């Protein structure tokens, strides 16, 4: 049991350590977000005092180093919309899937998007080729049994390599505002299911997800059948969980799905039990009435209403110029939320 004197001594030591860390942080010139930087450094010291093994320390150090490298990779392109394209590393250049990935990436790049890939061969190389070196970013993984990609945008500051899948997967998702998945093996399935899990659980803000196949292909149709018959049929997921995903064999439809998702909808933020949806154009009275009639089952209490920026948004200077709609949604109503976003994008008042 800790005595009063022991607690006092520990508090004094913690305060002294904090002062010393603040001095080191200041000397290093890291003036912004000092509290967060102190937490990172303190955690590292804590691992040492915990007696963490050398392997645990190496994993931690490498993960932080890889995340820093990825943050620096993306930093020059803040504000540029990005789409991540997943797919098999084994797809050959003559395959219609390669052609489809290249076409989708090229179309999005022409509309001002950047394309993020795993910087490998196959579909990843096709997407990087379609987007071009100035519009593509790559995060590769060092693997012992896979070939390296061809020399697309090499050594231009648009690529990094990582040791760990978990840091790579984080950065392939974190910066993007849309995802296109083409047929692939275990890795593609892993990435696709992770997207669906993040979407279903609300750990990722609503994003467009497209499952793109070759013309007449059955890969994603078979996937959807498995999800519907086995997962939903067994009560393991909701019957409408896959409704948020577009299954198509058209690169043009994939492009339209990704870009159209952001036609009017901009972002969301939680304020306690309330959900704030930021849009580009405020709906008319008649449109708001229609939305409340169509989505009455989405609200736990009350209705969808207009709002100015909430206190937390004002404190963070968070998109204060945008119109807002506020509601208190039912839990697990993710499917209805996506349908509401699509309805907002289809309003006559939405930007063209």
C-alpha positions in Angstrom: 0.0 0.0 0.0 1.3 3.4 -0.9 1.7 5.8 2.1 1.2 9.5 2.0 4.9 10.2 2.1 5.5 7.7 -0.8 2.7 9.3 -2.9 4.2 12.8 -2.2 7.6 11.6 -3.2 6.3 10.1 -6.5 4.3 13.3 -7.2 7.5 15.3 -6.8 9.5 13.0 -9.0 6.8 13.2 -11.7 6.7 17.0 -11.5 10.5 17.1 -11.8 10.5 14.8 -14.8 7.8 16.9 -16.5 9.9 20.0 -16.0 13.0 18.3 -17.4 11.0 16.9 -20.4 9.5 20.3 -21.1 13.0 21.8 -21.1 14.3 19.1 -23.5 11.3 19.6 -25.8 11.7 23.4 -25.8 15.5 23.0 -26.6 14.6 20.7 -29.5 12.4 23.4 -30.9 9.2 21.4 -30.7 7.0 24.3 -29.6 3.6 23.1 -30.8 1.4 20.6 -29.0 3.9 20.3 -26.1 1.6 18.2 -24.0 1.1 15.5 -26.6 4.9 15.4 -27.3 5.5 15.0 -23.6 3.1 12.1 -23.6 5.0 10.4 -26.4 8.3 10.8 -24.7 7.0 9.9 -21.3 5.5 6.7 -22.7 8.9 5.7 -24.1 10.5 6.3 -20.7 7.7 4.4 -19.0 8.5 1.4 -21.2 12.0 1.5 -19.9 11.0 1.7 -16.3 8.4 -1.0 -16.9 11.3 -3.4 -17.8 9.9 -3.9 -21.3 11.8 -6.5 -23.3 14.2 -5.5 -26.1 11.8 -6.9 -28.7 8.9 -4.8 -27.3 11.1 -1.7 -27.4 12.2 -2.5 -30.9 8.5 -2.9 -32.1 7.6 0.4 -30.4 10.5 2.4 -31.8 10.0 1.0 -35.3 6.3 1.7 -35.3 6.8 5.3 -34.2 9.5 5.8 -36.7 7.4 4.4 -39.5 4.4 6.6 -38.5 6.6 9.7 -38.5 7.9 8.8 -42.0 4.3 8.4 -43.2 3.1 11.6 -41.7 6.0 13.4 -43.4 5.1 11.7 -46.7 1.5 13.0 -46.6 2.3 16.4 -45.1 2.9 18.3 -48.4 -0.5 17.2 -49.7 -2.8 18.2 -46.9 -6.1 19.3 -48.4 -5.8 17.3 -51.5 -8.5 14.6 -51.7 -7.0 11.0 -51.8 -8.4 7.6 -52.7 -6.7 4.3 -51.8 -6.8 1.5 -54.3 -6.3 -2.1 -53.1 -5.8 -5.2 -55.2 -3.6 -8.2 -56.0 0.1 -7.9 -56.4 0.0 -10.8 -58.9 -2.3 -9.2 -61.5 -0.5 -8.9 -64.9 -0.6 -5.8 -67.2 -2.7 -7.6 -69.8 -5.5 -8.4 -67.3 -8.7 -6.4 -67.6 -8.4 -5.8 -63.9 -5.1 -4.0 -64.4 -6.8 -1.9 -67.1 -9.7 -1.1 -64.9 -7.5 0.0 -62.0 -5.4 2.1 -64.3 -8.5 3.8 -65.8 -10.1 4.5 -62.4 -6.9 6.0 -61.0 -6.4 8.1 -64.2 -9.9 9.5 -64.0 -9.6 10.4 -60.4 -6.2 12.1 -60.9 -7.7 14.1 -63.7 -10.4 15.4 -61.3 -7.7 16.5 -58.8 -7.5 13.5 -56.6 -4.3 11.7 -55.4 -4.1 7.9 -55.5 -2.6 6.0 -52.6 -1.4 2.4 -53.1 0.6 -0.2 -51.3 3.5 0.6 -53.8 3.8 -3.0 -55.0 3.3 -4.7 -58.4 0.1 -5.7 -59.9 -3.0 -3.6 -59.2 -0.9 -1.3 -57.1 1.4 -0.6 -60.0 -1.5 -0.2 -62.4 -3.1 2.4 -60.1 0.1 4.3 -59.7 0.7 4.3 -63.4 -2.8 5.6 -64.1 -2.5 8.4 -61.6 1.0 9.4 -62.7 4.1 10.1 -60.5 2.8 13.5 -59.3 -0.6 12.2 -58.3 0.4 8.9 -56.6 1.7 8.1 -53.2 3.0 4.6 -52.2 3.5 2.8 -48.9 5.2 -0.5 -49.5 5.8 -3.4 -47.2 9.1 -5.3 -47.1 8.3 -8.9 -47.9 10.7 -11.8 -48.4 8.7 -13.7 -51.0 7.1 -11.0 -53.2 8.7 -9.2 -56.2 9.3 -5.5 -56.1 7.2 -3.1 -58.2 8.4 -1.7 -61.5 10.1 1.7 -61.3 7.0 4.0 -61.1 7.6 7.3 -59.4 10.7 6.0 -57.7 13.0 8.2 -55.5 10.7 11.2 -55.9 9.6 11.6 -52.3 6.2 9.9 -53.0 7.1 6.5 -51.5 8.2 4.9 -48.3 8.7 1.3 -47.2 7.5 -0.1 -43.9 8.3 -3.2 -41.9 5.0 -3.7 -40.1 1.6 -4.3 -41.7 -0.3 -2.6 -38.9 1.5 0.8 -39.4 1.2 0.5 -43.2 -2.5 -0.3 -43.0 -3.1 2.6 -40.7 -1.6 5.0 -43.2 -3.3 3.5 -46.2 -6.6 4.3 -44.5 -6.0 7.4 -42.4 -5.6 10.0 -45.1 -8.1 8.8 -47.8 -11.6 9.9 -48.5 -12.5 6.9 -50.6 -11.5 3.3 -51.3 -11.5 1.1 -54.4 -10.9 -2.6 -53.9 -10.1 -4.9 -56.8 -10.0 -8.7 -56.7 -7.0 -10.1 -54.8 -5.8 -12.7 -52.3 -5.5 -12.8 -48.5 -4.0 -9.3 -48.3 -6.8 -7.7 -50.3 -9.4 -9.6 -48.3 -7.8 -8.5 -45.1 -7.8 -4.8 -46.3 -11.4 -5.1 -47.5 -12.7 -6.6 -44.3 -10.9 -4.1 -42.3 -12.6 -1.3 -44.2 -16.0 -2.9 -43.6 -15.2 -3.4 -39.9 -14.1 0.2 -39.4 -17.2 1.3 -41.3 -19.6 -0.9 -39.4 -18.3 0.0 -36.0 -18.1 3.7 -36.6 -14.3 3.8 -36.0 -13.9 5.4 -39.5 -16.0 8.4 -40.6 -18.4 7.5 -43.5 -16.4 7.0 -46.7 -17.3 5.6 -50.1 -16.1 2.0 -50.7 -16.2 0.5 -54.2 -15.6 -3.2 -55.0 -14.5 -3.0 -58.6 -14.3 -6.1 -60.8 -13.6 -6.9 -64.5 -16.5 -6.7 -66.9 -18.7 -9.7 -66.2 -16.5 -10.7 -63.3 -17.9 -12.8 -60.4 -15.3 -12.2 -57.7 -17.1 -9.5 -55.7 -20.5 -10.9 -56.5 -19.4 -14.1 -54.8 -18.0 -12.1 -51.9 -21.4 -10.3 -51.6 -23.2 -13.6 -51.7 -21.0 -15.0 -48.9 -21.5 -11.9 -46.8 -25.3 -11.9 -47.3 -26.0 -15.7 -47.0 -23.4 -16.7 -44.4 -22.7 -13.6 -42.3 -26.1 -11.8 -42.4 -28.0 -15.1 -42.8 -26.4 -16.3 -39.5 -27.2 -13.1 -37.7 -23.5 -12.2 -37.4 -24.0 -8.8 -39.2 -27.0 -6.7 -40.1 -28.8 -7.6 -43.3 -28.0 -4.1 -44.7 -24.4 -3.9 -43.8 -23.2 -4.3 -47.4 -25.7 -1.8 -48.7 -23.1 1.0 -48.0 -20.7 -0.6 -50.6 -20.9 -0.3 -54.4 -20.2 -3.5 -56.3 -19.5 -2.6 -60.0 -17.5 -3.6 -63.0 -17.3 0.0 -64.3 -14.3 2.3 -63.6 -16.5 5.2 -64.5 -19.1 4.1 -61.9 -16.3 3.8 -59.3 -15.1 7.3 -60.0 -18.7 8.7 -59.7 -19.2 6.9 -56.4 -16.1 8.2 -54.9 -16.5 11.8 -56.0 -20.3 11.9 -55.7 -20.1 11.0 -52.0 -18.6 14.4 -51.3 -21.0 16.4 -53.5 -22.8 18.0 -50.5 -21.7 16.1 -47.4 -18.5 17.4 -45.9 -17.8 15.8 -42.5 -19.3 14.9 -39.2 -18.6 15.3 -35.5 -20.0 13.9 -32.3 -21.1 16.1 -29.5 -22.0 13.7 -26.7 -25.1 11.8 -28.0 -25.6 14.4 -30.8 -24.3 13.9 -34.3 -23.4 17.0 -36.3 -23.4 16.7 -40.1 -21.6 19.5 -42.0 -22.8 20.1 -45.6 -21.9 22.5 -48.3 -25.4 23.8 -48.9 -28.1 24.3 -46.4 -31.3 22.4 -47.3 -34.6 24.2 -47.8 -37.5 23.9 -45.3 -39.2 21.6 -47.7 -36.1 19.4 -48.1 -35.6 19.3 -44.3 -39.2 18.2 -43.8 -38.8 15.5 -46.4 -35.6 14.2 -44.8 -37.3 14.0 -41.4 -40.2 12.1 -42.9 -37.9 9.6 -44.8 -35.4 9.2 -41.9 -37.7 9.4 -38.9 -36.4 5.9 -37.8 -32.9 7.1 -37.7 -33.4 9.4 -34.7 -33.4 8.1 -31.2 -35.2 11.2 -30.0 -36.3 14.4 -31.7 -35.7 15.2 -35.3 -33.0 16.4 -37.8 -32.6 20.1 -37.2 -30.4 23.0 -38.5 -27.7 24.3 -36.2 -24.9 26.7 -36.0 -21.4 25.6 -34.9 -21.5 23.9 -31.5 -19.2 25.0 -28.6 -16.6 22.3 -29.2 -16.5 23.1 -32.9 -16.0 26.8 -32.2 -13.2 26.0 -29.7 -11.4 24.0 -32.4 -12.2 26.3 -35.2 -13.7 23.3 -37.0 -15.3 24.1 -40.4 -17.2 27.0 -38.9 -18.3 28.3 -42.3 -20.4 25.2 -43.2 -24.1 24.7 -42.6 -25.0 22.0 -40.1 -27.7 19.4 -39.4 -27.9 17.9 -35.9 -29.6 14.7 -34.8 -29.5 12.1 -32.1 -29.2 8.8 -34.0 -30.0 5.3 -32.8 -27.1 3.1 -32.0 -26.0 0.8 -34.8 -27.9 2.9 -37.3 -24.8 3.1 -39.5 -26.7 1.9 -42.6 -29.3 4.6 -42.2 -26.6 7.2 -41.7 -25.1 6.4 -45.1 -28.5 6.6 -46.7 -29.0 10.0 -45.1 -25.6 11.2 -46.5 -26.6 10.0 -50.0 -29.9 11.7 -49.7 -28.1 15.0 -48.7 -26.0 14.6 -51.8 -29.1 14.2 -54.0 -30.9 17.3 -52.8 -31.8 19.9 -55.3 -30.0 22.5 -53.1 -26.8 20.4 -53.2 -23.9 21.9 -55.3 -23.7 20.7 -58.9 
